[in-house]
Amino acid sequence: MGDVTLIRSGDIYQELNLLKSQAAIKAVLGTNGEKYRFLLLTYKNVKNKAEWHDYTDDLYFIVAGSARFRTGGTIINPQRLNENDIVGDSIQGGVEHQINPGDLLLIPTKTPHQLDTTDSEITYLLVKVK
């Protein structure tokens, strides 16, 4: 049986406040070696690289703000970063989703995806599961 991980709401809100006060974009809330990582992220006015993960699912829970999120399609100019991750300039094709507070988005392994906040700001909890 695996270990149970509980991250209390007070800890999450404390990290949210730190992100805002320090103009940071990422806080690591917890990890279990290679199995999973909990990250709290904020992005504003940026278009992230397109991503693909060979061995991890990404679970996004939108805390505040909104953004466009493209899934599927083909990554343009793909480059391998490591054994798990490929990044690229953008995605051709796929489906664009508008994501908002309270939304939950699961990106399965081997699915191209890209976050776009070029005209918005978003804060979300990201759980990466191997």
C-alpha positions as CSV (number, residue, x, y, z in Angstrom):
1,M,0.0,0.0,0.0
2,G,1.3,3.5,-0.9
3,D,1.6,6.5,1.3
4,V,-1.4,8.9,1.6
5,T,-0.7,12.5,0.8
6,L,-2.9,15.3,2.2
7,I,-2.1,18.9,1.5
8,R,-4.3,21.1,3.7
9,S,-6.1,24.1,2.2
10,G,-4.2,26.5,4.5
11,D,-0.9,25.3,3.0
12,I,-2.3,25.8,-0.5
13,Y,-3.5,29.3,0.2
14,Q,-0.3,30.2,2.0
15,E,1.7,29.2,-1.2
16,L,-0.8,31.1,-3.3
17,N,-0.2,34.3,-1.3
18,L,3.6,33.7,-1.6
19,L,3.3,33.4,-5.3
20,K,1.4,36.7,-5.5
21,S,3.8,38.6,-3.2
22,Q,7.0,37.3,-4.8
23,A,5.8,37.4,-8.4
24,A,6.9,33.8,-8.7
25,I,5.4,31.4,-11.1
26,K,5.8,28.1,-9.4
27,A,5.6,26.5,-5.9
28,V,6.2,22.8,-5.2
29,L,3.6,21.6,-2.8
30,G,4.6,18.0,-2.5
31,T,6.3,15.1,-4.2
32,N,6.5,11.3,-3.9
33,G,9.8,10.6,-5.6
34,E,9.1,9.7,-9.3
35,K,5.4,8.9,-8.8
36,Y,3.8,12.3,-8.6
37,R,4.4,16.0,-8.0
38,F,2.0,18.8,-6.9
39,L,2.8,22.2,-8.3
40,L,1.0,25.5,-8.0
41,L,1.6,27.8,-10.9
42,T,0.7,31.3,-12.1
43,Y,1.2,32.6,-15.6
44,K,0.3,36.0,-17.1
45,N,0.7,37.2,-20.7
46,V,2.7,34.3,-22.0
47,K,2.3,31.4,-24.5
48,N,4.0,28.3,-23.1
49,K,5.9,25.8,-25.2
50,A,3.8,22.9,-26.5
51,E,4.5,19.8,-24.4
52,W,4.3,16.0,-24.6
53,H,5.0,13.6,-21.8
54,D,5.9,9.9,-22.5
55,Y,5.3,8.7,-18.9
56,T,3.2,11.3,-17.0
57,D,-0.4,12.4,-17.0
58,D,-1.1,16.0,-16.1
59,L,-4.1,17.0,-14.0
60,Y,-4.9,20.7,-14.0
61,F,-7.3,22.3,-11.5
62,I,-7.9,25.9,-12.3
63,V,-7.8,28.1,-9.1
64,A,-8.2,31.6,-10.6
65,G,-8.2,33.4,-13.9
66,S,-8.7,31.9,-17.3
67,A,-6.7,30.8,-20.4
68,R,-6.8,29.0,-23.7
69,F,-5.5,25.4,-23.7
70,R,-4.9,23.5,-26.9
71,T,-4.8,19.6,-26.8
72,G,-4.1,17.0,-29.5
73,G,-2.8,17.8,-32.9
74,T,0.9,17.8,-33.8
75,I,3.8,19.6,-32.1
76,I,5.7,22.0,-34.4
77,N,9.5,21.8,-34.1
78,P,9.6,19.1,-31.4
79,Q,12.7,18.8,-29.3
80,R,13.4,16.1,-26.6
81,L,14.3,17.6,-23.2
82,N,14.7,14.3,-21.4
83,E,13.4,10.7,-21.4
84,N,9.9,11.9,-20.5
85,D,9.4,15.4,-22.1
86,I,9.2,16.8,-25.6
87,V,8.6,20.5,-26.2
88,G,7.9,22.5,-29.3
89,D,7.0,25.9,-30.6
90,S,3.3,25.3,-31.0
91,I,0.6,22.8,-31.9
92,Q,-0.9,22.4,-35.4
93,G,-4.5,21.3,-35.3
94,G,-6.0,19.9,-32.1
95,V,-8.8,21.3,-30.1
96,E,-8.7,24.7,-28.2
97,H,-10.4,24.8,-24.8
98,Q,-11.3,27.8,-22.7
99,I,-10.4,27.0,-19.1
100,N,-11.8,28.8,-16.1
101,P,-11.9,28.7,-12.3
102,G,-13.1,25.3,-11.0
103,D,-12.4,23.5,-14.2
104,L,-10.5,20.2,-14.0
105,L,-8.5,19.1,-17.1
106,L,-6.8,15.7,-17.4
107,I,-4.1,15.5,-20.1
108,P,-3.3,11.8,-20.6
109,T,0.3,10.5,-21.4
110,K,1.4,11.2,-25.0
111,T,-1.1,14.0,-25.6
112,P,0.3,17.2,-27.1
113,H,-0.8,20.3,-25.0
114,Q,-0.2,24.0,-24.8
115,L,-1.3,26.7,-22.4
116,D,-1.8,30.2,-23.8
117,T,-2.2,33.2,-21.5
118,T,-1.1,35.9,-24.0
119,D,-4.0,38.1,-23.0
120,S,-4.9,36.7,-19.6
121,E,-3.6,35.4,-16.2
122,I,-4.2,32.0,-14.7
123,T,-3.3,30.2,-11.4
124,Y,-3.7,26.4,-11.3
125,L,-2.8,23.4,-9.3
126,L,-0.9,20.8,-11.5
127,V,-0.6,17.2,-10.4
128,K,1.9,15.2,-12.5
129,V,1.3,11.5,-12.1
130,K,3.7,8.8,-13.4
